[in-house]
Amino acid sequence: MTTQNRTTKASSPDGRERIVIIGTGWAGYNVSQKLDDKKFNITVISPEDTSPYTPLLASAACGLFDFSLAEEPIRHKSKRITYYKGLVERIDFNLSVCKCHSTCDTDGVTENKDCITNTFHTPGAGEHAFFVRNVNDAKRVQYRLKQLLEMASLPGVSEEHQRELLHIVVVGGGPTGVKISAEMSDLLNEDMTKLYPHLKGKMSISIHDAAPFILGAFEDALRQHSIRSFSKRGVTVYTDSKIKKVEADSITTEAEGRIGCGMVLWTAGNKQCALVDQLDVCNTDKLPRIVTDQYLHVLNKNKEPLRNIYALGDAADIKKYFLPTTAEVAVQKAEYLADTLNKGTDGQKLFEYSQKPLVAYIGGHDGVVHGRPDWSGPRAWAAWRSKNLLWTRSWRRKFMIMIYWGLDWLGGKEIARL
């Protein structure tokens, strides 16, 4: 299997081994593209026919480049892949059969139970918060931001109401929440104040995290640098912030009470899909994740590996390894599994994760790099820009993103041209 991305193998009529990949997240997409289609009959089942580049969604939402550059289609002319737009409801491991239903009559979001944001049962979060899981979400965020600016510009709107409309609340102080706060602060402070000069000084962003600090994977000195940098740009950080409810025009926290806002961006992590919950396999104790051995074989309830059944991505973890649910982990597992299957070396070489430097952008050409406290500022910003290119897996997208960066520098962003 693969996470949201699970992979199973069986035979097909043309003699090639059939591999079914469930999900088009980082793991599922990379496995599908790196498998040898001359050796394998590759079938992908997912509600979405594209795979989002999640680190680029915030940039797309804030107008740095076209939305199409933040996702990659599953179907390619040069790759033999059978794709079905649908959801897998059940898997029979003994018969190697997946039971599915079509999602062709949906937008790929309302039925996408592969990627479900964890709202921790916060009242109103599911109904009123905005998420950043895919391109459709990013489009909704951009549309809402434009809507708020126009609403605040209408005659007769009081300054107090303007400030509430233009207050963006970001829930989650991890890399995703910090990144979108940074991108949005750039857009509001550098671009929108020129398009809406009458709203200058009325736009603000606040980050709320239940943890005692933001950017938990980074050193304390880098966290403090991030908070100081944010404070200069109208971004306020609230740690140990317990959100009691979310409404269309506000949030309520234990410490601050009601806080008016125009949009709540929820980036506090994902929970597992219903398919993972009902599989009769070994799961982790806290956040239910499929347990695998170090060859990525799924373990049954007796903690024995299942033949030709694999799990990787956010929905899986290696026994006793406790790897984070990040794109880096998913991609490395996908590359390992595809290479193993292509070479026919399953069970011969253990998967080993190699942690690469974590980079977080904090706005205003400033950033932080884990393990490199001397790399804050423009140097870290350059590292972040470079990593944006590294996330994209095709030269076409790398080239197009660089073109958009150049156009943004020469003539302003598409949503705020010079």
Steps between C-alpha positions, in 0.01 A plus 500: 500500500601871518352770744193626437741327278495127518643264237398140427628258234326238284529366144339652186400343164804635310743325734611812683456502874210725594566756769207692647587830665238662721537877531688773316685663786876540510557126545238371258589745224875436517459123507271513196742714300819312590377144450607331175184487286661239272523265797184601686138567412446809716152593623436812711174557690438842651230770518748744343674459164782730608752500782547832684841644576389594851800728579404713197129540576548804723707671229231430241223625731692825549554552127867412452420275205217324320307237693578232241865508605408382850373162382609221268264287288501125556455423130799562273537420130833331564378284789261205478277546804136400543325758715156466662335799667355339808528407866605160632254383765642157582800280420497121498864409550440129444342550155704813414179689423405864571135600533451858374236754408523775239548865591470628142197709593685691774763774494765270649492687830169428670555127448875499560517303821867419430595837646291613796614795707505428872284765667521318837119514521508879536141624458450688174847433357381261231225738388674838517878451476697502175759230430806477275511137388483533123466750215123533540556600863765754398259654249235536770750672730599750231136568409409558865793738549393709200142494629607631842696788346200605293261469795728718712510758219123554483368841607373518857706213641634605840872482573436241772315277252773555240763379744295191581443420132872540427614289795614155382525227763737211427453192720820298524856619554676229302683559171172519301338755729817708523551492123150613408516772767826621346370493143180678600685767700714569191189530285316727742794721602677533166229467236150555630584820688584653161177377340295594808685798656191586708542166683867545589571407860168319541613156378631250756577131545512291816637148544340283769663177614407275790869415553729719715694608189482517120731312260548214743768328291725810505743624766367747757723782371344461152149495647567824685646656186184402311274660762704824498496512122125436491427773755658759268263397223164506679498129585424415864581156639285343774638181654316277748189627323201268546228571245153425635297571184517646150227716350460667161636831633702405808678245715468456874801402709529412869740787571382779269128429463338606172738625230345648188647403164418472132655159436628206703771293331526159666842335453516288814561164333312207345318203645474161340237406245221252568671228293802494732276481805317187380796298371571185703870573546739612772456870590694748712351588839430876490429637152399176323760429231569175320808331644758359255834331527813669368433361152163687508299175515171543688490308828188302593351489850763242596770743381591271211576652157239458226636390164479760221312752719683827572414821683671839488419867535304668780287191564796277585794478735787255540487293819673688785632773265236774554587693185325837447209536258688718253539512123872421539428168672231408247723576200797304635280199572345522153837514329624208708195284426495576126872419473454179700209379285666597172814304594314207654695536824207505743611401849873533426577860601348685796348845456702769675373856536743789450386829652568796273524859631163650593438847361222738606416832334388773742435788259687808386783305333577337834502137606652240731686176430505220756851439628635819343431796732735715289275450197210724602412798281554519122725194499220288645251660260722392208515146644120497522466616139739226391305237692180613326661399173628172643147397600384513139578176319497624140730741317192653337369621834839614626540711186146645521536588869822689430327686216219603737752616760660717235163640388406572863825692547454700179129571506360393834296193588212406274245610763687826571666620180707817473 
